[in-house]
Amino acid sequence: MSDLTKETIEAAIKEYIEPHMGRDLVTTKSIKGIEIEGDQVKVKVLLGFPAKGAADAIAEAVKAKVEAVDGVSMAQVDVGWEIKSHSVQKSLKPIDNIKNIIAVASGKGGVGKSTTAVNLALALSAEGAKVGILDADIYGPSQPRMLGITGKPESKDGNSLEPMSSYHLQAMSIGFLIDEETPMIWRGPMVTQALEQLLNDTNWADLDYLVIDLPPGTGDTQLTLAQKVPVSGAVIVTTPQDIALLDARKGLKMFQKVEVPVLGIVENMSIHICSKCGHEEHIFGQGGGTAMSEQYGIDLLGSLPLDISIREETDGGKPSVVADPDSRISEIYREIARKTAAKLSLQAKDYAAKFPRIVIQNN
């Protein structure tokens, strides 16, 4: 008769800290089943974030912990995931067909925010999620070119738009509706109205995540997003340069003021690797993202090198994650995507959909 108990197995699993969440799988309620038959154990793990690129490593780590328990001869570990809708700002309700909205922001322009946004969206898709991207930069939309999309979106009813599609992503941008070289000479209220329409009048189809590529700064558009768009979390993009970090801090504080959780920081152009000789150099300074993450107690989701291929691939309409899926850069983006979604999975869930609506009728 085996002396093995579920408690013994759980205690062993608890010793493994899942690297994306930074917590163990028992505390995060990711263990959905432990079956013990004699000296053999089956464990079912259900993550709250897509993890196609990490599922095998997680399974192996859990297997090793369980098989180290006295009396276990073999363990079988099954890793899956289920993406839930997470809570948004108190005054807002989630949008139908979109489980989670992730805003990608930067305090200033030129730090590679749009490139990060599109690669984050593609990486979340590669990890096993259904993803859309909304280009909220009305004055300088870059997603049509980055995703290699031409043409205009269809409208089946004359009121709403069908999202454009590229590399399994659903996409919407003002850039699809105007000529690439036409300047948008609009005042603030028109811009914010356009953003709301692009979000609400697009027929998004059952998205796990909608990534919003915000314009740089902390102006009208960002404020509209904070007050009228139900955002589950934000990602701040910066470079190690002091000026960029100063502006990134402003972006961070803005989200904190409007109660949008910041999931973490992505440090872009953190190191330059010479394409000729391989020499590594910190052109824009060093350790800024790490210092900022420590100062504010938020995660550094990842650091990307200053690499010509990232720019060339994105300009060519085929971003790194799809242009070279096995490259080191693609792996960094996928790791950032897993960490972003994992941090979001630890937040409060949105239970509004589970409650029935009470209608009072006067008979």
C-alpha positions as CSV (number, residue, x, y, z in Angstrom):
1,M,0.0,0.0,0.0
2,S,1.4,3.4,-1.0
3,D,1.9,6.1,1.6
4,L,1.8,8.8,-1.0
5,T,-0.7,11.6,-0.5
6,K,-1.8,14.6,-2.5
7,E,-0.3,16.8,0.2
8,T,3.1,15.2,-0.2
9,I,3.0,15.7,-3.9
10,E,1.7,19.3,-3.6
11,A,4.6,20.0,-1.1
12,A,7.1,18.8,-3.7
13,I,5.5,20.8,-6.5
14,K,5.6,23.9,-4.3
15,E,9.4,23.8,-4.3
16,Y,9.3,24.7,-8.0
17,I,9.0,28.5,-8.7
18,E,7.4,29.0,-12.2
19,P,9.8,31.5,-13.8
20,H,7.1,33.6,-15.7
21,M,4.8,34.1,-12.7
22,G,7.6,34.2,-10.1
23,R,5.5,32.0,-7.9
24,D,4.8,28.3,-7.3
25,L,2.1,26.4,-9.1
26,V,0.2,25.4,-6.0
27,T,-0.2,29.0,-4.6
28,T,-1.3,30.3,-8.0
29,K,-4.0,27.5,-8.1
30,S,-2.5,26.1,-11.4
31,I,-2.6,22.5,-10.2
32,K,-5.9,21.1,-11.4
33,G,-5.5,17.5,-10.6
34,I,-3.2,15.0,-8.8
35,E,-3.9,11.3,-9.3
36,I,-1.9,8.6,-7.4
37,E,-1.9,5.0,-8.5
38,G,0.5,2.9,-6.5
39,D,3.9,4.5,-7.1
40,Q,2.8,6.4,-10.2
41,V,1.5,10.0,-10.2
42,K,-0.4,12.1,-12.8
43,V,-0.4,15.9,-12.4
44,K,-2.6,18.3,-14.4
45,V,-1.3,21.8,-14.7
46,L,-3.5,24.6,-16.1
47,L,-1.8,27.9,-16.5
48,G,-3.6,31.2,-16.8
49,F,-1.3,32.3,-19.7
50,P,-0.3,30.9,-23.1
51,A,2.9,29.0,-22.9
52,K,3.5,26.9,-26.0
53,G,7.2,27.7,-25.9
54,A,7.6,26.8,-22.2
55,A,5.1,24.0,-21.5
56,D,7.7,21.2,-22.0
57,A,10.2,22.9,-19.7
58,I,7.5,23.4,-17.0
59,A,6.3,19.8,-17.3
60,E,9.9,18.6,-17.0
61,A,10.5,20.7,-13.9
62,V,7.3,19.5,-12.2
63,K,8.1,15.9,-13.1
64,A,11.6,16.1,-11.6
65,K,10.1,17.5,-8.3
66,V,7.5,14.8,-8.1
67,E,9.8,11.9,-9.0
68,A,12.2,13.1,-6.2
69,V,9.5,12.2,-3.7
70,D,10.1,8.9,-1.8
71,G,7.9,6.1,-3.2
72,V,7.3,7.7,-6.6
73,S,8.7,5.6,-9.5
74,M,7.2,7.7,-12.4
75,A,5.3,11.0,-12.9
76,Q,3.3,12.1,-15.8
77,V,2.7,15.9,-16.1
78,D,0.2,17.5,-18.5
79,V,0.5,21.3,-19.0
80,G,-2.2,23.3,-20.6
81,W,-3.6,26.8,-20.3
82,E,-6.9,28.7,-20.1
83,I,-7.0,32.5,-20.6
84,K,-9.5,34.3,-18.4
85,S,-10.7,37.9,-18.5
86,H,-9.1,40.1,-15.9
87,S,-10.5,43.1,-14.0
88,V,-10.3,46.6,-15.5
89,Q,-10.7,50.1,-14.1
90,K,-13.6,50.2,-11.6
91,S,-15.9,52.5,-13.6
92,L,-15.6,50.5,-16.9
93,K,-16.9,47.2,-18.2
94,P,-14.9,44.8,-20.4
95,I,-15.7,44.9,-24.2
96,D,-17.6,42.0,-25.7
97,N,-15.3,39.5,-27.5
98,I,-12.1,40.9,-25.9
99,K,-11.0,39.2,-22.7
100,N,-8.0,41.4,-21.9
101,I,-6.7,44.7,-23.3
102,I,-2.9,45.4,-22.9
103,A,-1.7,48.9,-23.5
104,V,1.9,49.4,-24.8
105,A,3.1,52.9,-23.9
106,S,6.3,55.0,-23.8
107,G,6.9,58.4,-22.3
108,K,8.7,59.6,-25.5
109,G,8.9,58.7,-29.2
110,G,11.8,56.8,-30.9
111,V,12.2,54.1,-28.2
112,G,10.8,51.3,-30.4
113,K,7.4,51.1,-28.9
114,S,5.4,50.2,-32.0
115,T,8.0,47.5,-32.9
116,T,7.7,46.1,-29.4
117,A,3.9,46.2,-29.6
118,V,3.7,44.3,-32.8
119,N,6.2,41.7,-31.8
120,L,4.5,41.3,-28.4
121,A,1.2,40.7,-30.2
122,L,2.8,38.2,-32.6
123,A,4.6,36.4,-29.7
124,L,1.4,36.1,-27.7
125,S,-0.2,34.5,-30.8
126,A,2.8,32.2,-31.3
127,E,2.4,31.1,-27.6
128,G,-1.1,29.9,-28.3
129,A,-3.4,32.9,-27.7
130,K,-6.0,34.6,-30.0
131,V,-4.6,38.2,-30.4
132,G,-5.5,41.5,-32.0
133,I,-3.6,44.8,-32.3
134,L,-5.1,48.3,-32.3
135,D,-2.9,51.1,-33.6
136,A,-3.9,54.0,-31.5
137,D,-1.3,56.3,-32.9
138,I,-3.7,58.5,-35.1
139,Y,-1.0,61.0,-36.2
140,G,1.7,58.4,-37.0
141,P,0.2,55.0,-37.6
142,S,2.9,52.4,-38.3
143,Q,1.2,49.0,-37.9
144,P,-0.1,48.8,-41.5
145,R,3.5,48.9,-42.8
146,M,4.9,46.7,-40.0
147,L,2.3,44.0,-40.6
148,G,2.6,44.3,-44.4
149,I,-1.1,45.0,-44.8
150,T,-2.5,47.0,-47.7
151,G,-6.1,47.7,-48.7
152,K,-9.1,49.0,-46.7
153,P,-11.2,47.2,-44.1
154,E,-14.6,45.9,-45.1
155,S,-17.9,47.0,-43.6
156,K,-20.7,44.5,-43.9
157,D,-23.4,46.7,-42.3
158,G,-22.1,50.2,-43.0
159,N,-21.6,50.9,-39.3
160,S,-18.8,48.6,-38.2
161,L,-15.5,47.5,-39.6
162,E,-14.1,44.0,-40.1
163,P,-10.5,43.8,-38.7
164,M,-7.7,43.3,-41.2
165,S,-5.7,40.1,-40.8
166,S,-2.0,39.4,-41.0
167,Y,0.1,36.5,-39.5
168,H,-2.9,35.3,-37.4
169,L,-3.4,38.8,-35.9
170,Q,-6.6,40.8,-36.1
171,A,-5.6,44.4,-36.8
172,M,-7.1,47.9,-36.9
173,S,-5.5,51.2,-37.6
174,I,-6.5,54.7,-38.9
175,G,-3.7,53.9,-41.4
176,F,-6.0,51.4,-43.2
177,L,-8.5,54.2,-43.8
178,I,-6.3,56.9,-45.1
179,D,-3.4,57.2,-47.6
180,E,0.0,56.5,-46.1
181,E,1.3,60.0,-46.8
182,T,-1.8,61.9,-45.8
183,P,-1.2,63.9,-42.6
184,M,-3.9,63.8,-39.9
185,I,-4.5,67.5,-39.1
186,W,-6.9,66.9,-36.2
187,R,-7.4,68.5,-32.8
188,G,-7.4,66.4,-29.6
189,P,-11.2,65.7,-29.4
190,M,-11.3,64.3,-32.9
191,V,-8.3,62.0,-32.2
192,T,-9.9,60.6,-29.0
193,Q,-13.2,60.1,-30.8
194,A,-11.4,58.3,-33.6
195,L,-9.6,56.0,-31.1
196,E,-12.9,55.1,-29.4
197,Q,-14.5,54.3,-32.8
198,L,-11.6,52.2,-34.0
199,L,-11.9,50.2,-30.8
200,N,-15.7,49.9,-30.4
201,D,-16.8,49.7,-34.0
202,T,-14.4,47.0,-35.1
203,N,-15.9,43.4,-35.1
204,W,-13.1,41.8,-33.1
205,A,-13.6,38.0,-33.0
206,D,-13.1,36.3,-29.6
207,L,-9.7,37.8,-28.6
208,D,-7.8,36.6,-25.6
209,Y,-5.7,39.8,-25.8
210,L,-6.0,43.1,-27.7
211,V,-2.6,44.9,-27.7
212,I,-3.0,48.7,-28.1
213,D,-0.1,50.5,-29.5
214,L,-0.4,53.9,-27.9
215,P,1.2,57.1,-29.3
216,P,4.1,58.4,-27.2
217,G,3.6,60.7,-24.3
218,T,1.0,61.3,-21.6
219,G,-1.6,63.4,-23.5
220,D,-5.2,63.3,-24.7
221,T,-5.1,59.8,-26.2
222,Q,-3.5,58.2,-23.1
223,L,-6.0,59.9,-20.9
224,T,-9.0,58.7,-23.0
225,L,-7.6,55.2,-22.9
226,A,-7.3,55.4,-19.1
227,Q,-10.8,56.8,-18.6
228,K,-12.9,55.2,-21.4
229,V,-11.1,52.0,-22.5
230,P,-11.2,48.9,-20.1
231,V,-7.5,48.1,-19.8
232,S,-6.3,45.1,-17.9
233,G,-2.6,46.1,-17.8
234,A,0.1,48.2,-19.4
235,V,3.6,47.6,-20.6
236,I,6.1,50.5,-20.6
237,V,8.8,50.6,-23.3
238,T,12.0,52.5,-22.7
239,T,15.7,52.6,-23.6
240,P,18.5,52.7,-21.0
241,Q,19.0,56.4,-21.8
242,D,18.4,58.8,-18.9
243,I,16.0,61.0,-20.9
244,A,13.9,58.1,-22.1
245,L,13.8,56.7,-18.5
246,L,12.7,60.0,-17.2
247,D,9.7,60.0,-19.6
248,A,9.0,56.4,-19.0
249,R,8.6,57.2,-15.3
250,K,6.0,59.8,-16.2
251,G,4.1,57.1,-18.2
252,L,4.3,54.7,-15.3
253,K,3.0,57.3,-12.8
254,M,0.1,58.2,-15.1
255,F,-1.1,54.6,-15.3
256,Q,-0.8,54.3,-11.5
257,K,-2.9,57.4,-11.0
258,V,-5.7,56.0,-13.2
259,E,-5.6,52.6,-11.6
260,V,-4.2,50.6,-14.6
261,P,-1.7,48.0,-13.4
262,V,1.7,48.2,-15.0
263,L,2.7,44.6,-15.9
264,G,6.3,45.6,-16.4
265,I,9.0,47.4,-18.4
266,V,10.6,46.4,-21.7
267,E,14.1,47.8,-22.2
268,N,14.8,48.4,-25.9
269,M,18.2,48.9,-27.5
270,S,19.9,47.9,-24.3
271,I,23.1,46.7,-25.9
272,H,24.6,47.1,-29.4
273,I,26.3,44.1,-30.9
274,C,28.5,45.0,-33.8
275,S,27.4,43.0,-36.9
276,K,31.0,43.0,-38.2
277,C,33.0,41.9,-35.1
278,G,30.5,40.9,-32.4
279,H,31.8,43.6,-30.0
280,E,29.1,44.5,-27.4
281,E,28.6,48.1,-26.3
282,H,26.0,49.9,-24.2
283,I,25.5,52.9,-26.5
284,F,22.5,54.3,-24.6
285,G,23.8,53.7,-21.1
286,Q,23.4,50.6,-18.9
287,G,21.1,49.2,-16.3
288,G,18.4,51.9,-16.5
289,G,15.5,49.5,-16.9
290,T,16.7,47.4,-14.0
291,A,17.1,50.4,-11.8
292,M,13.6,51.7,-12.7
293,S,12.0,48.3,-12.1
294,E,13.7,48.1,-8.7
295,Q,12.7,51.6,-7.7
296,Y,9.0,51.1,-8.5
297,G,8.8,47.4,-7.6
298,I,7.7,46.3,-11.1
299,D,9.1,43.6,-13.4
300,L,11.7,44.1,-16.1
301,L,10.0,41.8,-18.7
302,G,13.0,41.7,-20.9
303,S,15.9,43.6,-22.7
304,L,16.3,43.7,-26.4
305,P,19.6,44.4,-28.3
306,L,20.0,47.3,-30.8
307,D,20.0,45.0,-33.8
308,I,19.6,46.0,-37.5
309,S,17.5,42.9,-38.2
310,I,14.7,44.1,-35.9
311,R,14.4,47.3,-37.9
312,E,14.8,45.7,-41.3
313,E,12.3,43.0,-40.7
314,T,9.7,45.4,-39.2
315,D,10.1,47.9,-42.0
316,G,9.8,45.1,-44.5
317,G,6.3,44.2,-43.1
318,K,7.5,40.9,-41.5
319,P,8.4,41.5,-37.8
320,S,11.1,39.4,-36.1
321,V,8.8,36.9,-34.4
322,V,7.4,35.8,-37.8
323,A,10.5,36.6,-40.0
324,D,12.9,34.5,-38.0
325,P,10.9,32.5,-35.4
326,D,13.9,30.5,-34.1
327,S,16.2,33.5,-33.6
328,R,17.4,34.7,-30.2
329,I,15.5,37.9,-30.7
330,S,12.2,36.0,-31.3
331,E,12.8,34.0,-28.2
332,I,13.3,37.2,-26.2
333,Y,10.0,38.6,-27.5
334,R,8.3,35.3,-26.7
335,E,9.7,35.3,-23.2
336,I,8.4,38.9,-22.8
337,A,5.0,37.8,-24.0
338,R,4.8,34.9,-21.6
339,K,5.9,37.1,-18.7
340,T,3.4,39.8,-19.6
341,A,0.5,37.3,-19.8
342,A,1.7,35.5,-16.7
343,K,1.8,38.8,-14.6
344,L,-1.7,39.5,-15.9
345,S,-2.9,36.0,-15.0
346,L,-2.0,36.8,-11.3
347,Q,-4.4,39.7,-11.2
348,A,-8.0,39.6,-10.1
349,K,-10.3,37.9,-12.5
350,D,-13.4,39.6,-13.9
351,Y,-16.5,37.8,-12.7
352,A,-19.0,40.2,-14.1
353,A,-19.9,37.8,-17.0
354,K,-20.8,35.1,-14.5
355,F,-23.5,37.0,-12.6
356,P,-27.0,37.0,-14.1
357,R,-28.5,40.4,-14.9
358,I,-31.5,41.1,-12.7
359,V,-34.4,42.6,-14.5
360,I,-37.3,44.0,-12.4
361,Q,-40.7,43.8,-14.2
362,N,-43.9,45.5,-13.1
363,N,-46.6,42.9,-13.7
